[in-house]
Amino acid sequence: MKGIIDLDSELIVDCSQVCNPYLRLLLAAIGQKLAEGSPWVAINKKVAAEYAFPFPLIENKRHYIAA
């Protein structure tokens, strides 16, 4: 599952995919929670651009299985 969903004017970001605690704090400061207890946050793209949010730092969790 992807950690970022692009909805043209805003982004939906899964905070559980963000490894850096400072980035999670920035998401909490500039975003709006979608539901209580949910890791998803909605962020306006213009606001994210003002804060120069580093989206490539959101890592996809990959699980490797030893063969």
ABEGO torsion letter per residue (X at the ends): XBABBBAGABBBBBAAABABAAAAAAAAAABBBABBGBABBBBBAAAAAAAGBBAAABBBBBBBBBX
